[in-house]
């Protein structure tokens, strides 16, 4: 039967050219991400604190919430103005650098919140721009009108090796350095990645501004 219903969700794949053995192969593929040889644990990002999701015999949910709490803490510092730039000014504008899922996921949330009155009120006087294109024109368009003194750059890359993202990150680092000096980078650039060592070497940031991300 190529029709299933579970927990209010309906899956109808009767119109697909799939046999029973095809479905079994899809389930097997879903168990392991063959490109990285590790479990696909995106569900853990949406799990409540008391949920138990095990991988290799270990509950991964506490570690996920540890990172989520760290992100929330840093976000509140930026929103409240406690985290300031190199010249002491509050950071009111954000440029998110990423590509693929590192770009589309945040963009999806941002677009959804634009119609939320409370979110719109909190965002008043602030800007969020997304840079996912290495075209120099697109880079220039993203930073036009922004002041390096009040801008925070968030680099999102799971491995921190994506060529396009790294190129854009270096470009914005040079933009900040040219205006404020090399020591300003740690105050104006943060990263979301699983590769903390590489991002520290690339940006000069410390671990406080590197958020592990699956």
N, C-alpha and C positions, 0 to 999 in steps of 0.2 A: 504494500500500500504506500503510495507516494504522497501521503497527506498526514500530517501530525499536528496535534494541538496539545500544548502544555502551558500551564500557568498563565492562561490568557493570551498566549502567543500561538499563531497559526503559521505552519510552514507547509506550503503547497508547492512541491516540486514535480507535480505530475506532468507538467509541460516541458520538463527537461529530459534530455536524452540520457537518462541515468538508470543503470540496472542496480540490483541489490548489492552486487560486489563494488559498484562505484561508490555507493553510500558508505560502505564499510571502509573503503580507502580514504574517503573524506574524513571520517571519524578518526582514523589512525593519523592522518595528516594534522588534524586539529590538536592531537595530544602533544606533539613535538614540533617545534619550529626547526625544520631541518637546516635552515640557513645558518642558525646560530647554535644548534644542538642543545637547546634548553627549552623548558616549558614556557608556553604562552600564558602569561599571568595578568593580562589586562583586567580581568575580573577583580583582581585583588585591589586595584586602584579605586574601585567603587564599593568595596566591601565595608560594612560597619566594623567598628573597633573590635567587637567581640566575635567576629566571624573567624572560623578556622579554615584556612586554605593552605594545604601542605604541598611542598615541592621538595623532593629528595628527603622526605621525612621531617621537614621543618615547616612550622607555621610562618608564612611570609607576611601575614597581615600586620603584626606589630612593627616590622621594619618599614612597611609602606606608610603607616600612620606616623612614624617617627619623621619621615621625610615630608609628609603633608603638613605636619605641625610646624616643621622648620620653614616651609614655604609660606605658611600663613603668618608666622612670626615676622619674617622679613617683609612680606607684603604690607603688614600693618605698620611697620617702621616707615616704609615709603609713603603710605597713605597719610599717616599722621604728621609727616614732615620730620620725624626723628632721624631718619637716614638722610643725610644731606650730601651734596656734592663736594668737590674738592675746595670750592670757595665758600662753603657754608650755606649755600642756597638750597632750598628744598627742591626735590626732583619732581617735576609735574608732568613731564612727557616721557613716553616709553617707545622705543623702537624694538620690536620683536624680530629677531633674525632666525630664520629656519626655513626648511623646505620639506615638501611632502607632508607626512603626518605631523611633523614638528611645527608646521605652518597652518595646515588646514584645521587641526583640532582647536588651537587657540582662536583662530579666526571664526570658527563656528560659534564658540562661546561668546566672543565679542559681539558678533552679529545678533545673537539671540538676546543678549543683555541690553542692546541699544533700544529695545522697545519696552524695557522694564523701567518704570518711573523711579524706583529707589536707586537702581544702578545708574540711571542717567543723572540723578541729583548728585550722587557720589563722584561721578566723573566730570562734573562741571569744572571748567578751567584746566582740564587735562586732555592730553591727546595720546592715542595708541595707534602706532603705525606698524605695518608688517612689511618686512623686506625678505622676499623669497626669490628674487630675480637678480642675476649678476650683471644685468645690463647697466652700464654706468649711468644712463639716463634715469633708470628706475631708482638707483641708489641716490642720485642727486635729488630726485623728486621727493624721496622719503625724508631727507634731512633739511629740505628747504624750509626756512622759517623757524627751525628749531635752534635753541641756544644750547651749546654743549654744557654750559654751567648747570642747566636745569633738566638735562636729558639722561635717562637711564637706558642702557642697551642690554637687552636680555637675549643671549645666544642659546638657542634650543637645538640640541643635537645629541642623539642617544650615544653615539660613539665618539663624537667630536672629531670625526675624520671626513665628514662630507665636504667635498671640495668646494661646492658653491657656498655653503654656509661659512666655511672657514675664510673664504675670500672676502665675503661681505663683513665678517667679524673683523678681519684685519683692516679693511677699509675704514670701518667706523672707529676702530682703535686709533688709527692714524688721525682721523678727524678730531677725536677727543684729545689726543696727545699734542697735536698742532696748536690747539687752542688753550689747553690747560697744563700741558707737560705730562711726561710719562707716569708720574706718581698718581695722577688723577684716575688712571684706568681702574684701579681697584674700587674706587668710589662710584664709577659710572658704568661699569660693565659687570654683569653677573651671568652665570651659565647654568643651564639645566641639562644634565648629562649623567651617564653612568661612568664615564671615563674621567674621573676627577684629576688623576695625575696629569693627563695630557692637557686638560683645560687650564690647569694651573701654570704649566709651562708656556702655553700659548697666550694667555691673557695677563699673566702676572698676578692673578687673584689668589686669595687664600681659600681654604676650605669653607669658611663661613659663607662665602658667596658662591659656592658650587652646590647645586642641588641634584642629588642622584635621581635619575628618572628612567623608568623601564619603558 
